[in-house]
């Protein structure tokens, strides 16, 4: 059962990037980001409302932060970046999250790590540089849109540390559902009043198919994936669950190749560097300790 859940979770999260790509065919990045957040918020709202009264006043500021930096802003950053980046490349860059989780923990929460962590971080960043600079046409050129993904992974990493340090007493499902409930109305307002999405719905022209892809992304990639993830953590351990980090890039690259994306040798070198760096950096976790 654990392996079935792990593979299912990897397939869902690894398919997120190709779904964004398909959504962008008829939707703008803003429409993709807001529709993704709105659909996830609606699906998880039944879990959020019963828990609202149980949340301490001191926890609300952290939940607001989780909503914006853990979901809302990254959804837009990923959509914007994929207007100029292949979905397979984005899927691999997303694997930087564990590395930035380590770094933000060191900077903001005084966490200490084994020296091998720095080797892993270095290898990961070299792989990132190669991936960002490599052109399909040959040679190297800086793609600034890749830094949007890097920024999103920093937000994800900061969000994970914030939850660990300040919201550890709240169930993960409650954190996610309530944080999405906070940003859901903002996403709805932006989608229906700040974009041409309502007019596009009247015209058709493939808008429904693109919307379907993004709704699936919001529902499967957030709501259902969270339930699977929580179940996986409960029946296994953190080491086994963290292996999803290494499978997601494989799924993302596979979908990209099936969709006709072109990758050259240096792309694979960069991807290997990132995944290897994440692996090395995560090895000495048992030796991690806080100053406190």
C-alpha positions in Angstrom: 0.0 0.0 0.0 2.8 2.4 0.8 4.4 1.9 -2.6 1.0 2.4 -4.3 0.5 5.6 -2.4 4.0 6.8 -3.2 3.7 6.2 -6.9 0.3 7.8 -7.0 1.5 10.9 -5.2 4.5 11.1 -7.5 2.3 10.8 -10.6 -0.1 13.6 -9.3 2.6 16.1 -8.4 4.9 15.1 -11.3 2.0 15.8 -13.7 1.3 19.3 -12.3 3.7 21.0 -14.8 2.2 19.5 -17.9 -1.2 20.5 -16.7 -0.1 24.0 -16.3 1.3 23.9 -19.8 -2.0 22.7 -21.2 -3.9 25.3 -19.3 -1.7 28.1 -20.7 -2.9 27.2 -24.2 -6.1 29.3 -23.7 -5.5 30.9 -20.3 -3.2 33.7 -19.2 -0.8 33.0 -16.3 -3.0 35.0 -14.0 -6.0 33.0 -14.9 -4.1 29.7 -14.4 -2.8 30.7 -11.0 -6.1 32.1 -9.7 -8.3 29.2 -11.1 -5.9 26.7 -9.5 -6.1 28.3 -6.1 -9.8 28.9 -6.3 -10.6 25.2 -7.2 -8.4 23.9 -4.4 -9.9 26.3 -2.0 -13.5 25.3 -2.9 -12.7 21.5 -2.6 -11.1 21.9 0.8 -13.5 24.4 2.3 -15.7 21.8 3.9 -12.7 20.7 6.0 -11.8 24.3 6.9 -15.1 25.8 8.2 -15.5 23.3 11.1 -12.0 24.1 12.4 -12.0 27.9 12.2 -13.2 28.4 15.8 -10.4 26.2 17.1 -7.6 28.2 15.7 -5.8 30.4 18.2 -5.6 34.1 17.5 -1.8 34.0 17.5 -1.8 31.4 14.7 -3.8 33.4 12.2 -0.8 35.4 11.0 1.1 32.3 10.2 -1.9 30.8 8.4 -2.2 33.9 6.3 1.5 33.6 5.5 1.1 29.9 4.5 -1.8 30.8 2.3 0.1 33.5 0.4 3.7 32.1 0.3 2.8 28.4 0.3 0.1 28.4 -2.3 -1.1 31.7 -3.8 2.1 33.4 -5.0 3.9 30.2 -6.2 0.8 29.3 -8.3 1.3 32.5 -10.3 5.1 32.3 -10.4 4.9 28.8 -11.9 2.3 29.8 -14.5 4.3 32.9 -15.6 7.6 30.9 -15.7 6.1 28.2 -17.9 5.3 30.7 -20.6 9.1 30.6 -21.4 10.2 27.3 -19.8 9.6 23.7 -20.7 7.4 21.8 -18.2 10.1 19.2 -17.8 12.7 21.8 -16.8 10.3 23.4 -14.3 9.5 20.0 -12.8 13.2 19.4 -12.1 13.8 22.9 -10.7 10.9 22.3 -8.3 13.2 19.7 -6.7 15.2 22.5 -5.2 12.6 22.9 -2.4 14.4 20.5 0.0 17.7 22.4 -0.5 16.1 25.7 0.3 14.3 24.2 3.2 17.7 23.4 4.7 19.1 26.9 3.9 16.1 28.8 5.2 16.2 26.7 8.4 19.8 27.6 8.9 19.3 31.3 8.3 16.0 32.0 10.1 15.8 29.2 12.7 19.5 28.7 13.6 19.5 25.1 12.5 22.9 23.3 12.2 23.8 20.7 9.6 26.6 18.3 8.8 29.2 19.7 6.4 28.0 17.2 3.8 24.9 19.3 3.5 26.9 22.1 2.0 28.4 19.7 -0.6 24.9 18.7 -1.6 23.8 22.4 -1.8 26.8 23.2 -4.0 26.2 20.3 -6.3 22.5 21.2 -6.6 23.3 24.8 -7.4 25.8 23.8 -10.1 23.1 21.6 -11.6 20.6 24.5 -11.4 23.0 26.9 -13.2 23.6 24.4 -16.0 19.8 23.8 -16.4 19.1 27.6 -16.4 21.8 28.4 -18.9 21.3 25.5 -21.4 19.5 26.3 -24.7 17.8 23.7 -26.8 19.3 25.4 -29.9 22.8 24.8 -28.5 25.1 27.0 -26.4 24.3 28.8 -23.2 22.0 31.8 -22.5 20.5 33.0 -19.2 16.7 32.4 -19.0 15.5 34.8 -16.3 12.1 33.1 -16.1 13.9 30.2 -14.3 14.5 32.5 -11.3 10.7 32.7 -10.8 10.8 28.9 -10.1 13.7 29.4 -7.8 11.8 32.1 -5.9 8.7 29.8 -5.7 10.8 27.0 -4.2 12.3 29.5 -1.7 8.7 30.4 -0.7 7.8 26.7 -0.4 10.9 26.1 1.7 10.2 29.1 4.0 6.6 27.9 4.3 7.7 24.4 5.4 10.0 25.8 8.1 7.3 28.2 9.3 4.8 25.3 9.7 7.3 23.2 11.5 8.3 26.0 13.9 4.9 27.7 14.5 2.1 25.5 13.5 3.2 22.0 14.5 0.2 21.7 16.8 -2.3 21.9 13.9 -3.1 19.1 11.6 -1.7 19.4 8.1 -5.1 19.1 6.5 -6.4 21.9 8.7 -3.4 24.1 7.9 -3.8 23.6 4.1 -7.6 23.9 4.0 -7.8 27.1 6.2 -4.8 28.8 4.4 -6.5 28.1 1.1 -9.8 29.4 2.4 -8.0 32.7 3.3 -6.6 33.2 -0.2 -9.5 31.6 -2.1 -11.8 34.7 -2.2 -8.8 36.8 -3.4 -8.2 34.3 -6.2 -11.9 34.4 -7.1 -12.0 38.2 -7.2 -8.9 38.4 -9.4 -10.2 35.7 -11.8 -13.7 37.1 -12.3 -13.1 40.8 -12.0 -9.5 41.4 -13.0 -9.2 39.2 -16.1 -11.1 38.4 -19.2 -12.0 34.9 -18.0 -15.8 35.5 -17.8 -15.8 36.7 -21.4 -13.6 33.7 -22.5 -16.2 31.4 -21.0 -18.8 32.8 -23.3 -16.7 32.5 -26.4 -15.6 28.9 -25.9 -12.7 28.2 -28.2 -11.0 25.6 -26.0 -11.3 27.6 -22.8 -13.3 24.8 -21.1 -10.6 22.2 -21.8 -7.8 24.5 -20.5 -10.0 25.3 -17.5 -10.5 21.6 -16.9 -6.8 20.9 -16.8 -6.3 23.6 -14.2 -9.2 22.5 -12.1 -7.8 19.0 -12.1 -4.5 20.5 -11.0 -6.1 22.3 -8.1 -8.3 19.4 -7.0 -5.8 16.5 -7.5 -2.6 18.4 -6.9 -3.7 20.0 -3.7 -6.7 18.4 -2.1 -6.3 14.7 -3.0 -2.5 14.8 -3.0 -2.6 16.2 0.6 -4.8 13.3 1.8 -2.4 10.8 0.2 0.6 12.5 1.6 -0.7 12.6 5.1 -1.7 8.9 4.9 1.8 8.0 3.6 3.5 9.8 6.5 1.3 8.0 9.0 1.9 4.4 7.6 5.6 4.9 6.7 8.3 7.3 7.8 9.9 10.7 6.7 12.7 9.0 4.8 10.4 6.9 2.7 8.0 9.8 2.1 10.8 12.1 1.0 11.7 9.8 -1.8 8.8 11.5 -3.7 11.3 14.3 -4.3 13.3 12.1 -6.6 10.4 10.6 -8.5 8.6 13.8 -9.4 11.3 15.1 -11.8 11.2 11.8 -13.6 7.5 12.0 -14.1 7.7 15.7 -15.2 10.5 14.9 -17.7 8.5 11.9 -19.0 5.4 14.0 -19.6 7.5 16.7 -21.3 9.1 14.2 -23.7 5.8 12.7 -24.6 4.5 16.2 -25.3 7.3 16.8 -27.8 9.6 18.9 -25.6 13.3 18.8 -26.7 16.1 18.3 -24.2 19.8 18.2 -24.9 22.6 16.5 -23.1 23.4 19.5 -20.8 19.8 19.5 -19.7 20.2 16.0 -18.3 23.5 17.0 -16.7 21.8 19.8 -14.9 18.9 17.7 -13.9 21.2 15.0 -12.5 23.2 17.6 -10.6 20.0 18.9 -8.9 18.7 15.5 -7.9 22.1 14.4 -6.7 22.6 17.5 -4.7 19.2 17.0 -3.0 20.1 13.4 -2.3 23.5 14.3 -0.7 22.0 17.2 1.3 19.3 15.0 2.8 21.6 12.2 3.9 22.8 13.6 7.2 19.4 14.7 8.4 19.7 12.6 11.5 22.6 14.7 12.6 20.7 17.9 12.3 20.1 19.8 15.5 18.9 23.2 16.6 20.9 25.6 18.8 17.9 25.9 21.0 
